[in-house]
Amino acid sequence: MNVLLINGSMNSGADSLQDYLDRFADRRAEKGDEIRQESLAGKTINSCIGCYNCWLKTPGICCFKDDHTQILKSIVWADQVVWASPLSMGFVTSAVKNANDRMIPLLHPFLRMNGDRMGHYLRYESEFMSILLMEYSSELNNETFSIIADMYRRFALVATTEKDAEVMADETYNL
């Protein structure tokens, strides 16, 4: 399985979230997975402006030429994408939110029924599973977790770093 780990921490140096992701990556690599890691710190990721050029004028290509282009290529490569983020003002970091919003080029504008919900057709053949991994801290109480989980539930499985990295790697391996 191809696993992409995206560190949404804004710290460019070593931090506890990066240490967690390194241990997660080591465990998954032991199981035979191919791992790529991306850090959003220091990257330029513009906010989506909702122009829909990526659907209408330049299908699959965003109007912004920034660091997100490489992230999209890595997402297409992946079978599983783990978005790791500390909390910033009670939510994922702005870099994670911007990167999530800018995933529209991976979709077609056309809709289809997906179970009991409408969903977009994927532009590329690869289908990936998203996991939002929030860094556990005193700021992450049940209410905050519930709000974020509700917002991300259609997009990703939501978990925290409260569990040991190796345990989380084992649990996500079996998904």
C-alpha positions in Angstrom: 0.0 0.0 0.0 1.2 3.5 -0.8 0.9 5.8 2.3 1.2 9.5 2.2 1.8 11.3 5.6 1.2 15.0 5.5 2.4 17.0 8.5 0.2 20.1 8.9 2.3 21.5 11.8 3.6 25.0 11.0 6.9 24.2 12.8 9.6 23.7 10.3 11.9 22.0 12.8 11.5 18.8 14.7 8.3 18.6 16.7 6.3 16.0 18.6 3.9 15.5 15.6 6.8 14.8 13.3 8.2 12.3 15.8 4.8 10.6 15.9 4.6 10.4 12.1 8.2 9.0 11.9 7.3 6.2 14.3 4.0 5.7 12.4 5.9 5.5 9.1 8.5 3.1 10.5 5.7 0.7 11.6 3.9 0.8 8.3 7.2 0.3 6.4 7.8 -2.8 8.5 4.5 -4.1 7.2 5.7 -3.6 3.6 4.0 -0.3 2.8 5.7 2.4 0.7 5.8 5.7 2.6 6.1 9.3 1.5 6.1 12.2 3.9 5.2 15.8 3.1 5.5 18.7 5.5 3.3 21.8 4.9 5.6 24.0 7.0 7.1 26.7 4.8 5.1 25.7 1.8 3.1 28.2 -0.2 -0.5 26.9 -0.5 -2.9 29.6 -1.6 -6.5 29.5 -0.5 -9.0 28.2 -3.0 -10.9 31.1 -4.5 -13.7 29.0 -5.9 -13.1 30.0 -9.5 -13.6 26.4 -10.7 -11.0 26.8 -13.5 -9.8 23.4 -12.5 -13.1 22.0 -13.6 -14.1 24.2 -16.5 -11.1 25.9 -18.2 -8.1 23.8 -17.3 -9.6 20.4 -16.2 -7.6 18.9 -13.3 -5.2 21.9 -13.1 -5.5 24.6 -10.5 -5.0 28.3 -11.5 -2.4 28.6 -8.7 1.1 27.5 -9.4 2.3 26.9 -5.9 3.6 24.0 -3.7 0.2 22.3 -3.6 0.8 20.9 -7.1 3.3 18.4 -5.7 1.0 17.5 -2.9 -1.8 16.7 -5.4 0.6 14.4 -7.3 1.5 12.6 -4.1 -2.2 12.2 -3.2 -2.9 10.6 -6.6 0.0 8.2 -5.9 -1.3 7.2 -2.5 -3.8 4.5 -1.4 -4.0 6.1 2.0 -3.5 9.8 3.0 -2.9 10.7 6.6 -3.5 14.4 7.3 -1.8 15.1 10.7 -2.5 18.4 12.4 -2.1 20.0 15.7 -5.0 22.2 16.8 -4.8 25.9 16.0 -7.6 27.9 17.6 -9.7 24.8 18.0 -9.4 23.5 14.5 -6.8 22.0 12.1 -4.1 24.3 11.0 -4.8 26.8 8.1 -2.3 24.9 6.0 -4.2 21.6 6.3 -7.5 23.4 5.6 -6.1 25.1 2.5 -4.6 21.9 1.3 -8.0 20.1 1.8 -9.9 22.9 0.0 -7.5 22.7 -2.9 -8.3 19.1 -3.7 -11.0 20.0 -6.2 -8.8 19.3 -9.2 -8.9 15.6 -8.3 -12.6 15.5 -8.9 -14.9 15.9 -11.9 -17.7 18.4 -11.6 -20.2 15.6 -12.4 -22.1 14.0 -9.6 -23.1 10.4 -8.9 -24.9 8.6 -6.1 -22.5 7.1 -3.7 -24.5 4.9 -1.3 -27.1 7.3 0.1 -25.2 10.5 -0.8 -24.2 12.4 -3.8 -20.5 12.5 -4.6 -18.2 13.6 -7.4 -16.6 11.3 -9.9 -12.9 11.0 -9.3 -10.7 12.5 -12.1 -8.0 9.8 -11.7 -8.3 6.1 -11.3 -6.6 5.9 -8.0 -9.0 6.1 -5.0 -7.5 6.9 -1.7 -8.6 6.8 1.9 -8.2 9.9 4.0 -7.4 9.9 7.7 -7.4 13.0 9.8 -5.0 12.5 12.7 -5.3 15.4 15.2 -2.5 15.9 17.7 -3.8 15.1 21.1 -3.5 18.1 23.6 -5.4 19.7 26.4 -7.1 21.9 23.8 -8.7 18.8 22.3 -11.8 18.1 24.4 -14.8 15.9 23.5 -16.7 18.9 22.1 -13.9 20.1 19.9 -13.2 16.6 18.7 -16.9 16.1 17.9 -17.2 19.3 15.9 -14.1 18.6 13.8 -15.1 15.0 13.3 -18.6 16.1 12.1 -16.9 18.5 9.6 -14.5 15.9 8.3 -16.6 12.7 8.4 -17.6 12.7 4.7 -13.9 13.3 3.8 -11.9 11.3 6.3 -11.7 8.9 9.2 -10.9 11.0 12.2 -8.6 10.0 15.0 -6.1 11.5 17.5 -2.5 10.9 18.5 -3.7 9.8 22.0 -2.9 6.2 20.9 0.7 5.2 20.5 2.0 5.7 16.9 2.6 2.0 16.4 -0.9 1.1 17.6 -2.4 3.7 15.2 -0.3 2.4 12.4 -1.5 -1.1 13.0 -5.2 0.0 13.2 -5.0 2.0 9.9 -3.1 -0.8 8.2 -6.2 -3.0 8.4 -8.6 -0.4 6.9 
